[in-house]
Amino acid sequence: MAPAPEKAPAADRPVQLFQVSTLYGAATLAAALDAGQFGPATPPAGSC
């Protein structure tokens, strides 16, 4: 078994959270993510 890859600490990896309330919303969000409509997550201002 190969060793697990090293990961950066959580504080160094910004996270984007998306919330949807319907199946239609989930499908729309999935399509937007697949199409690259959201850029990479960026840290909040003043956090660095």
Backbone hydrogen bonds in HBPLUS format (Angstrom, degrees):
<---DONOR---> <-ACCEPTOR-->    atom                        ^
c    i                          cat <-CA-CA->   ^        H-A-AA   ^      H-
h    n   atom  resd res      DA  || num        DHA   H-A  angle D-A-AA Bond
n    s   type  num  typ     dist DA aas  dist angle  dist       angle   num
A0012-ASP N   A0009-PRO O   2.88 MM   3  5.51 151.1  1.96 119.3 127.9     1
A0013-ARG N   A0010-ALA O   3.11 MM   3  5.28 163.1  2.14 109.0 114.3     2
A0026-ALA N   A0022-THR O   2.98 MM   4  6.33 152.8  2.05 146.3 153.6     3
A0027-ALA N   A0023-LEU O   2.92 MM   4  6.18 158.0  1.97 150.3 155.9     4
A0028-THR N   A0024-TYR O   2.91 MM   4  6.11 156.5  1.96 147.8 154.6     5
A0029-LEU N   A0025-GLY O   2.88 MM   4  6.06 160.4  1.92 148.4 153.8     6
A0030-ALA N   A0026-ALA O   2.89 MM   4  6.06 161.3  1.93 147.1 152.6     7
A0031-ALA N   A0027-ALA O   2.99 MM   4  6.18 156.5  2.05 145.3 151.3     8
A0032-ALA N   A0028-THR O   2.98 MM   4  6.23 156.1  2.04 147.3 153.9     9
A0033-LEU N   A0029-LEU O   2.88 MM   4  6.13 159.6  1.92 155.5 160.8    10
A0034-ASP N   A0030-ALA O   2.94 MM   4  6.11 162.6  1.97 148.7 153.7    11
A0035-ALA N   A0031-ALA O   2.97 MM   4  6.11 143.2  2.10 141.1 151.0    12
A0037-GLN N   A0032-ALA O   3.01 MM   5  5.33 170.5  2.02 160.4 157.3    13
A0036-GLY N   A0033-LEU O   3.07 MM   3  5.17 158.7  2.12 104.6 111.1    14
A0047-SER N   A0044-PRO O   3.18 MM   3  5.75 151.4  2.26 141.3 139.3    15
